[in-house]
Amino acid sequence: MKRANLTILAGVYVAALAMEAKAVPIILSWSDSGSDVAITNGVTTQRENAKGYNGNPGSVVLFGEDVPAYEDRTHQYNGPRFTSAGVLTNTVPAAAGDVTQGLPAYLVGGEYMSTMQSNRDNATYRMLVTVGPAVNAYLLIDNRVGEATANPQNPPTLGSGGVGTMPWVADEGWTVVNTGLSPNGQPDFVGVDEGATITDFNTRPTTTTGLGVGPGVDVQNWYTIYKKSFPAGSVITLKEQNFAGINMYGAVFTEAAVPEPASLLGLSAVVMLGMARRRRA
Protein backbone atom coordinates (compact mmCIF):
# COMPACT_ATOMS: atom_id res chain seq x y z
CA MET A 1 0.00 0.00 0.00
CA LYS A 2 1.37 3.40 -0.95
CA ARG A 3 2.16 5.80 1.87
CA ALA A 4 -0.30 8.40 0.53
CA ASN A 5 -3.17 5.92 0.51
CA LEU A 6 -2.29 4.72 3.99
CA THR A 7 -2.26 8.29 5.24
CA ILE A 8 -5.70 8.91 3.75
CA LEU A 9 -7.09 5.73 5.32
CA ALA A 10 -5.68 6.65 8.70
CA GLY A 11 -7.17 10.10 8.32
CA VAL A 12 -10.60 8.59 7.67
CA TYR A 13 -10.28 6.55 10.85
CA VAL A 14 -9.32 9.57 12.91
CA ALA A 15 -12.19 11.57 11.41
CA ALA A 16 -14.64 8.81 12.30
CA LEU A 17 -13.44 8.84 15.88
CA ALA A 18 -13.79 12.61 15.98
CA MET A 19 -17.34 12.40 14.64
CA GLU A 20 -18.17 9.84 17.32
CA ALA A 21 -16.91 12.15 20.04
CA LYS A 22 -18.46 15.36 18.70
CA ALA A 23 -21.86 16.39 20.05
CA VAL A 24 -23.87 17.40 16.98
CA PRO A 25 -27.23 19.14 17.49
CA ILE A 26 -30.18 17.11 16.28
CA ILE A 27 -32.77 19.91 16.21
CA LEU A 28 -31.50 22.89 14.23
CA SER A 29 -34.54 25.18 14.23
CA TRP A 30 -38.24 25.24 14.94
CA SER A 31 -41.37 27.34 14.64
CA ASP A 32 -45.07 27.03 15.30
CA SER A 33 -48.41 28.48 14.29
CA GLY A 34 -51.92 28.33 15.68
CA SER A 35 -50.66 28.47 19.27
CA ASP A 36 -52.13 30.20 22.28
CA VAL A 37 -50.30 33.31 23.49
CA ALA A 38 -47.14 32.57 25.47
CA ILE A 39 -47.15 33.06 29.23
CA THR A 40 -45.00 35.78 30.83
CA ASN A 41 -41.28 35.25 30.09
CA GLY A 42 -42.14 32.18 28.04
CA VAL A 43 -42.46 31.05 24.45
CA THR A 44 -45.10 29.00 22.69
CA THR A 45 -42.81 26.18 21.49
CA GLN A 46 -39.13 25.37 21.94
CA ARG A 47 -36.44 22.73 21.91
CA GLU A 48 -36.46 22.27 25.66
CA ASN A 49 -33.86 24.49 27.32
CA ALA A 50 -33.01 25.23 30.90
CA LYS A 51 -32.20 28.79 29.81
CA GLY A 52 -32.77 30.81 26.70
CA TYR A 53 -35.23 30.33 23.88
CA ASN A 54 -35.36 29.77 20.14
CA GLY A 55 -31.68 29.09 19.62
CA ASN A 56 -30.36 31.69 22.06
CA PRO A 57 -27.55 30.50 24.34
CA GLY A 58 -28.88 28.07 26.89
CA SER A 59 -28.47 24.62 28.33
CA VAL A 60 -30.30 22.07 26.19
CA VAL A 61 -32.35 19.66 28.30
CA LEU A 62 -32.10 16.08 27.07
CA PHE A 63 -35.00 13.71 27.55
CA GLY A 64 -34.94 11.70 30.79
CA GLU A 65 -36.61 11.18 34.13
CA ASP A 66 -38.22 14.26 35.72
CA VAL A 67 -37.61 16.61 32.78
CA PRO A 68 -40.25 19.30 32.15
CA ALA A 69 -42.97 18.58 29.61
CA TYR A 70 -44.66 21.93 28.94
CA GLU A 71 -44.10 25.67 28.77
CA ASP A 72 -47.16 26.56 30.83
CA ARG A 73 -47.26 23.67 33.29
CA THR A 74 -44.74 22.09 35.68
CA HIS A 75 -45.62 18.56 34.49
CA GLN A 76 -42.70 16.15 34.12
CA TYR A 77 -41.98 12.96 32.17
CA ASN A 78 -41.39 9.74 34.10
CA GLY A 79 -41.23 6.00 33.59
CA PRO A 80 -44.49 4.08 34.18
CA ARG A 81 -45.50 1.58 36.86
CA PHE A 82 -47.57 -1.59 36.30
CA THR A 83 -49.56 -3.79 38.64
CA SER A 84 -48.56 -7.44 38.99
CA ALA A 85 -51.30 -8.13 36.41
CA GLY A 86 -49.63 -5.76 33.93
CA VAL A 87 -52.03 -2.79 34.18
CA LEU A 88 -50.73 0.78 34.31
CA THR A 89 -51.20 2.07 37.83
CA ASN A 90 -50.75 5.21 39.91
CA THR A 91 -51.98 3.92 43.27
CA VAL A 92 -50.31 5.41 46.33
CA PRO A 93 -48.57 3.77 48.00
CA ALA A 94 -47.36 1.24 45.46
CA ALA A 95 -48.90 -2.18 45.96
CA ALA A 96 -46.94 -5.37 46.52
CA GLY A 97 -45.95 -6.83 43.19
CA ASP A 98 -46.05 -3.53 41.28
CA VAL A 99 -43.34 -3.26 38.61
CA THR A 100 -41.75 0.14 37.98
CA GLN A 101 -39.99 0.83 34.69
CA GLY A 102 -37.65 3.60 33.73
CA LEU A 103 -38.26 5.57 30.56
CA PRO A 104 -37.50 3.58 27.38
CA ALA A 105 -33.75 3.69 26.77
CA TYR A 106 -34.18 4.68 23.12
CA LEU A 107 -35.74 7.99 24.24
CA VAL A 108 -33.28 8.87 26.99
CA GLY A 109 -30.74 11.46 25.87
CA GLY A 110 -32.79 12.59 22.87
CA GLU A 111 -33.58 16.21 22.13
CA TYR A 112 -37.21 17.08 22.56
CA MET A 113 -39.77 19.77 21.88
CA SER A 114 -42.03 21.30 24.47
CA THR A 115 -45.05 23.45 23.75
CA MET A 116 -47.93 24.83 25.75
CA GLN A 117 -50.26 22.31 27.28
CA SER A 118 -53.10 24.67 26.42
CA ASN A 119 -52.43 24.02 22.71
CA ARG A 120 -54.09 20.62 23.14
CA ASP A 121 -57.42 21.83 21.70
CA ASN A 122 -56.11 24.16 18.96
CA ALA A 123 -57.42 22.87 15.63
CA THR A 124 -54.87 24.80 13.54
CA TYR A 125 -51.77 24.15 15.64
CA ARG A 126 -48.60 23.29 13.70
CA MET A 127 -45.04 22.65 14.92
CA LEU A 128 -42.24 22.67 12.32
CA VAL A 129 -38.94 21.09 13.39
CA THR A 130 -35.82 21.15 11.20
CA VAL A 131 -33.31 18.38 11.98
CA GLY A 132 -29.67 18.02 10.99
CA PRO A 133 -28.94 14.27 10.90
CA ALA A 134 -31.32 11.48 9.98
CA VAL A 135 -33.59 10.95 12.97
CA ASN A 136 -36.02 8.66 14.66
CA ALA A 137 -38.90 10.88 15.74
CA TYR A 138 -41.23 9.85 18.54
CA LEU A 139 -44.67 11.21 19.41
CA LEU A 140 -45.84 10.79 23.00
CA ILE A 141 -49.65 10.86 22.84
CA ASP A 142 -51.91 10.97 25.88
CA ASN A 143 -53.79 7.68 26.22
CA ARG A 144 -57.06 9.59 26.68
CA VAL A 145 -56.98 11.23 23.23
CA GLY A 146 -60.00 10.49 21.07
CA GLU A 147 -62.02 8.69 23.74
CA ALA A 148 -65.52 9.77 24.77
CA THR A 149 -64.96 7.88 28.02
CA ALA A 150 -61.29 8.37 28.83
CA ASN A 151 -59.30 5.23 29.61
CA PRO A 152 -55.77 6.32 30.57
CA GLN A 153 -54.54 2.74 30.91
CA ASN A 154 -55.07 1.94 27.20
CA PRO A 155 -53.63 3.54 24.04
CA PRO A 156 -55.47 6.53 22.54
CA THR A 157 -58.20 6.17 19.94
CA LEU A 158 -56.82 7.94 16.87
CA GLY A 159 -58.49 8.49 13.54
CA SER A 160 -57.28 7.73 10.00
CA GLY A 161 -58.17 8.58 6.44
CA GLY A 162 -58.66 12.21 7.44
CA VAL A 163 -61.42 11.25 9.90
CA GLY A 164 -61.38 11.28 13.70
CA THR A 165 -58.88 12.68 16.18
CA MET A 166 -55.28 13.18 15.01
CA PRO A 167 -55.81 11.20 11.76
CA TRP A 168 -52.55 12.64 10.43
CA VAL A 169 -50.59 10.32 12.72
CA ALA A 170 -51.70 7.17 10.88
CA ASP A 171 -52.12 8.88 7.51
CA GLU A 172 -48.52 10.13 7.53
CA GLY A 173 -46.96 6.83 8.54
CA TRP A 174 -46.40 7.08 12.29
CA THR A 175 -46.61 3.65 13.94
CA VAL A 176 -47.04 2.45 17.52
CA VAL A 177 -43.80 1.36 19.20
CA ASN A 178 -43.90 -2.05 20.87
CA THR A 179 -40.48 -3.30 21.93
CA GLY A 180 -41.77 -5.71 24.58
CA LEU A 181 -41.05 -3.38 27.48
CA SER A 182 -44.68 -3.41 28.61
CA PRO A 183 -46.35 -6.58 29.90
CA ASN A 184 -49.13 -8.48 28.13
CA GLY A 185 -48.12 -7.36 24.65
CA GLN A 186 -48.97 -3.71 25.29
CA PRO A 187 -47.14 -0.90 23.46
CA ASP A 188 -44.38 1.17 25.02
CA PHE A 189 -45.51 3.94 27.40
CA VAL A 190 -44.14 6.95 29.24
CA GLY A 191 -45.77 8.49 32.30
CA VAL A 192 -46.44 12.11 33.19
CA ASP A 193 -46.24 13.55 36.69
CA GLU A 194 -48.75 16.42 36.68
CA GLY A 195 -47.82 19.46 38.72
CA ALA A 196 -49.22 22.97 38.50
CA THR A 197 -50.38 25.59 36.00
CA ILE A 198 -48.03 28.58 35.88
CA THR A 199 -48.44 32.08 34.46
CA ASP A 200 -44.74 33.09 34.53
CA PHE A 201 -42.20 30.76 32.92
CA ASN A 202 -39.49 31.87 35.32
CA THR A 203 -41.36 30.16 38.16
CA ARG A 204 -41.32 26.74 36.49
CA PRO A 205 -38.04 25.50 38.06
CA THR A 206 -39.09 26.42 41.58
CA THR A 207 -42.76 25.38 41.48
CA THR A 208 -42.55 21.79 42.68
CA THR A 209 -45.96 21.36 44.31
CA GLY A 210 -47.39 17.92 43.55
CA LEU A 211 -44.29 16.59 41.81
CA GLY A 212 -42.59 13.31 42.70
CA VAL A 213 -39.08 12.17 41.83
CA GLY A 214 -38.18 9.13 39.76
CA PRO A 215 -40.05 6.57 37.67
CA GLY A 216 -43.52 5.49 38.77
CA VAL A 217 -43.70 8.08 41.55
CA ASP A 218 -46.75 10.36 41.61
CA VAL A 219 -47.53 9.64 37.95
CA GLN A 220 -51.06 10.68 37.02
CA ASN A 221 -51.36 9.71 33.35
CA TRP A 222 -49.59 7.88 30.54
CA TYR A 223 -48.68 8.39 26.89
CA THR A 224 -48.32 5.81 24.12
CA ILE A 225 -45.20 6.13 21.93
CA TYR A 226 -45.39 6.44 18.12
CA LYS A 227 -42.40 6.49 15.76
CA LYS A 228 -41.43 7.68 12.30
CA SER A 229 -37.97 8.00 10.73
CA PHE A 230 -36.87 11.00 8.66
CA PRO A 231 -33.81 11.62 6.45
CA ALA A 232 -31.15 14.21 7.23
CA GLY A 233 -32.18 17.81 6.74
CA SER A 234 -35.91 17.14 7.05
CA VAL A 235 -38.42 19.78 8.04
CA ILE A 236 -40.88 17.75 10.14
CA THR A 237 -44.44 19.04 10.47
CA LEU A 238 -46.37 17.99 13.56
CA LYS A 239 -50.04 18.92 13.54
CA GLU A 240 -53.01 19.45 15.78
CA GLN A 241 -54.19 17.32 18.65
CA ASN A 242 -57.52 19.20 18.93
CA PHE A 243 -58.80 17.31 21.96
CA ALA A 244 -59.61 19.27 25.10
CA GLY A 245 -59.32 18.40 28.78
CA ILE A 246 -56.17 16.27 28.68
CA ASN A 247 -52.44 16.73 28.02
CA MET A 248 -50.85 17.90 24.78
CA TYR A 249 -48.58 15.44 22.97
CA GLY A 250 -44.79 15.59 23.19
CA ALA A 251 -42.07 14.95 20.59
CA VAL A 252 -38.59 13.40 21.05
CA PHE A 253 -35.87 13.16 18.39
CA THR A 254 -32.87 10.83 18.39
CA GLU A 255 -30.13 10.38 15.81
CA ALA A 256 -30.91 7.46 13.51
CA ALA A 257 -27.36 6.68 12.36
CA VAL A 258 -24.93 6.71 15.26
CA PRO A 259 -21.66 4.81 14.61
CA GLU A 260 -21.59 1.59 16.60
CA PRO A 261 -18.39 0.75 18.51
CA ALA A 262 -18.07 -2.41 16.41
CA SER A 263 -17.91 -0.38 13.19
CA LEU A 264 -15.11 1.77 14.57
CA LEU A 265 -13.22 -1.31 15.69
CA GLY A 266 -13.59 -2.71 12.20
CA LEU A 267 -12.21 0.46 10.68
CA SER A 268 -9.35 0.37 13.15
CA ALA A 269 -8.54 -3.18 12.08
CA VAL A 270 -8.40 -2.13 8.42
CA VAL A 271 -6.00 0.69 9.21
CA MET A 272 -3.79 -1.56 11.34
CA LEU A 273 -3.70 -4.23 8.62
CA GLY A 274 -2.71 -1.62 6.06
CA MET A 275 0.10 -0.42 8.30
CA ALA A 276 1.36 -3.97 8.81
CA ARG A 277 1.40 -4.64 5.08
CA ARG A 278 3.22 -1.37 4.45
CA ARG A 279 5.96 -2.35 6.92
CA ARG A 280 6.42 -5.76 5.26
CA ALA A 281 6.61 -4.27 1.76
Secondary structure, DSSP 8 states (H G I E B T S, - for coil): --HHHHHHHHHHHHHHHHHHHS---SEEEEEEES-----BT--SEEE-BSS-STTSS--B-BS-TT-B-BSSB--EEE--EE-TTS-B---SS--TT-EE----TTTTT-EEEEE-GGGGG-TT-EEEEEESS-EEEEEEEETTTT-SS--TTS-----BTTBSSSHHHHHTT-EE---S-SGGG---EEEEE---B-SBGGGGGG--TT---STTSS--EEEEEEEEEE-TT-EEEE-----TTS---EEEEEES----HHHHHHHHHHHHHHHHHHHH-
